[in-house]
Amino acid sequence: MVCRTQCSVLNMAMLGTTVLRFDRLPSTNDLAREMAASGAEEGVAVMAREQTTGRGRMGRNWSSPAGEGLYLSLILRPQITPDTAPVITLAAAVAVAETLKLDFQIDADIKWPNDVLASGRKICGILVEAAIEKEQLLYAVMGIGINLAQRDFPEEFRESATSVLIESGRPVEAEDVLAPLLSRLEHWYRQALEQPDRVIAQWSALSTYAHDCAVSVETAEGVVEGMTRGLAAGGALIIETGAGQLREITSGEVKLRKSVVRSQSSVVDGGKTSLTTDH
């Protein structure tokens, strides 16, 4: 594990003022979590050119080849209760989606809670891990992985993943993304702490999944099917079931309902064609 640059000072109010850069790490989140547990201050960022054991939600592997992505983790110490922490994940997704849209002209979408998509395929994953003790949030680590320079993916990800290069035809380095992303993360993180309703409103504006989308959600209690009806104040996904019941989903895996997609694939309503891909 070699740290190429001890720190870098950017024009930031807080997040990313110190960036520790490494050629290779097992996981930027793991190192950031160790540092946070040892008292590292809020805003310290850990960045690597390659991760050997990068991971996403539910322990899934996150492919992190050298020089082909932005692999970044930030130490956060928000003064909020654990039940309001999910809005931080939403804030990260908003910051990534805005950066891809505004700086790289990629039509990014957000799938609840933390996947950023382009052309219906995953271009970014976000993993926020928190340390909680006696109902107190001690710290959180925000991990962000953005596919940048991949021209192709391993077979298991080929149909579900994409990159900035594939979407834009433009070669992009991690450093090209870092500064604008940190700026937006700073803004939306502060909004999450001070005015979380603004984060939810912007997340909803950027996501085609937020409203009137037929989905199936795999939760710990079973599968919930219905139509999306926006987000609750704490960031939970609201689903209206076929029986008309409103359910708030706090954790789960969202997929478009294939049967509904197939039956609607040729329907055009109000000039908009229904989605025809399954995520």
Backbone hydrogen bonds, N-H to C=O, Kabsch-Sander energy under -0.5 kcal/mol:
donor,donor_aa,acceptor,acceptor_aa,energy
3,C,1,M,-0.5
4,R,2,V,-0.8
4,R,21,R,-1.1
5,T,21,R,-0.9
10,L,8,S,-0.6
12,M,10,L,-2.4
16,G,43,G,-2.7
17,T,14,M,-1.6
19,V,17,T,-0.5
20,L,18,T,-0.5
20,L,45,A,-3.2
21,R,5,T,-1.7
21,R,19,V,-0.6
22,F,47,M,-2.4
23,D,2,V,-1.7
25,L,50,E,-2.0
31,L,27,S,-1.7
32,A,28,T,-2.5
33,R,29,N,-2.6
34,E,30,D,-2.1
35,M,31,L,-2.5
36,A,32,A,-2.7
37,A,33,R,-2.4
38,S,34,E,-1.2
39,G,36,A,-1.5
40,A,35,M,-2.7
43,G,75,I,-3.5
44,V,41,E,-1.3
45,A,18,T,-2.8
46,V,73,S,-2.9
47,M,20,L,-2.9
48,A,71,Y,-1.8
49,R,22,F,-1.9
50,E,23,D,-0.5
51,Q,64,S,-1.7
52,T,25,L,-2.1
53,T,26,P,-2.7
56,G,60,R,-3.1
59,G,56,G,-1.0
60,R,57,R,-1.7
62,W,54,G,-2.4
63,S,61,N,-0.6
67,G,49,R,-1.8
68,E,65,P,-1.7
70,L,146,I,-2.2
71,Y,48,A,-0.6
71,Y,69,G,-0.6
72,L,70,L,-0.6
72,L,144,I,-2.6
73,S,46,V,-2.4
74,L,142,M,-2.1
75,I,44,V,-2.4
76,L,74,L,-0.5
76,L,140,A,-3.2
80,I,78,P,-1.6
84,T,81,T,-1.7
85,A,82,P,-1.2
87,V,84,T,-1.1
88,I,85,A,-2.3
89,T,85,A,-0.6
89,T,86,P,-0.6
90,L,86,P,-1.4
91,A,87,V,-2.3
92,A,88,I,-2.0
93,A,89,T,-2.0
94,V,90,L,-2.2
95,A,91,A,-2.3
96,V,92,A,-2.3
97,A,93,A,-2.6
98,E,94,V,-2.6
99,T,95,A,-2.0
100,L,96,V,-2.5
101,K,97,A,-2.3
102,L,98,E,-3.1
103,D,99,T,-2.1
104,F,99,T,-0.7
104,F,100,L,-0.8
105,Q,101,K,-0.8
106,I,100,L,-2.3
108,A,106,I,-2.0
109,D,117,L,-2.4
111,K,115,D,-3.0
112,W,110,I,-0.5
115,D,111,K,-2.1
116,V,114,N,-0.5
116,V,124,C,-2.2
117,L,109,D,-2.8
117,L,115,D,-0.5
118,A,121,R,-2.8
119,S,107,D,-0.6
121,R,118,A,-2.0
122,K,160,S,-3.1
123,I,116,V,-2.8
124,C,116,V,-1.8
125,G,145,G,-2.2
126,I,114,N,-0.6
127,L,143,G,-2.5
129,E,127,L,-0.6
129,E,141,V,-2.4
131,A,139,Y,-2.7
132,I,130,A,-0.6
133,E,136,Q,-2.6
136,Q,133,E,-1.3
137,L,80,I,-0.6
138,L,131,A,-2.7
138,L,136,Q,-0.8
139,Y,131,A,-1.0
140,A,76,L,-2.6
141,V,129,E,-3.0
142,M,74,L,-2.5
142,M,140,A,-0.5
143,G,127,L,-2.9
143,G,141,V,-0.7
144,I,72,L,-3.4
145,G,125,G,-2.5
146,I,70,L,-2.2
147,N,123,I,-2.8
148,L,68,E,-2.4
148,L,146,I,-0.5
149,A,68,E,-1.7
150,Q,68,E,-0.6
157,F,154,P,-2.1
158,R,154,P,-1.0
158,R,155,E,-0.6
160,S,157,F,-1.1
161,A,157,F,-1.8
162,T,122,K,-2.4
164,V,147,N,-1.7
165,L,148,L,-2.3
167,E,163,S,-2.4
168,S,164,V,-2.6
169,G,165,L,-2.4
170,R,164,V,-0.6
176,D,173,E,-0.9
177,V,173,E,-0.9
177,V,174,A,-0.7
178,L,174,A,-2.0
179,A,175,E,-0.9
181,L,177,V,-2.2
182,L,178,L,-2.9
183,S,179,A,-2.1
184,R,180,P,-1.9
185,L,181,L,-2.8
186,E,182,L,-2.5
187,H,183,S,-1.8
188,W,184,R,-2.7
189,Y,185,L,-2.5
190,R,186,E,-1.9
191,Q,187,H,-1.9
192,A,188,W,-2.2
193,L,189,Y,-1.5
194,E,190,R,-2.5
195,Q,191,Q,-2.6
198,R,195,Q,-2.0
199,V,195,Q,-0.9
200,I,196,P,-2.2
201,A,197,D,-2.1
202,Q,198,R,-2.3
203,W,199,V,-2.8
204,S,200,I,-2.3
205,A,201,A,-1.8
206,L,202,Q,-1.6
207,S,203,W,-1.0
209,Y,110,I,-0.7
210,A,207,S,-0.7
212,D,228,T,-2.7
214,A,212,D,-0.5
215,V,213,C,-0.6
215,V,226,G,-2.7
216,S,255,K,-3.1
217,V,224,V,-3.2
218,E,216,S,-0.5
218,E,253,E,-2.5
219,T,217,V,-0.8
219,T,222,G,-2.0
222,G,219,T,-1.1
224,V,217,V,-2.7
226,G,215,V,-2.1
227,M,240,E,-2.2
228,T,213,C,-1.8
229,R,230,G,-0.5
229,R,238,I,-3.0
230,G,210,A,-2.8
232,A,236,A,-2.8
235,G,232,A,-2.0
237,L,249,I,-2.3
238,I,230,G,-2.7
239,I,237,L,-0.5
239,I,247,R,-3.1
240,E,227,M,-2.9
241,T,239,I,-0.7
241,T,245,Q,-2.9
244,G,241,T,-2.2
247,R,239,I,-3.2
247,R,245,Q,-0.6
249,I,237,L,-3.4
249,I,247,R,-0.6
250,T,248,E,-0.6
253,E,218,E,-1.9
254,V,252,G,-0.5
255,K,216,S,-2.2
257,R,214,A,-1.9
258,K,256,L,-0.7
261,V,257,R,-2.4
262,R,258,K,-2.9
263,S,259,S,-1.9
264,Q,260,V,-1.4
265,S,261,V,-0.8
265,S,262,R,-0.6
267,V,264,Q,-2.2
269,D,267,V,-0.5
269,D,272,K,-2.2
270,G,268,V,-0.5
272,K,269,D,-1.7
274,S,267,V,-1.5
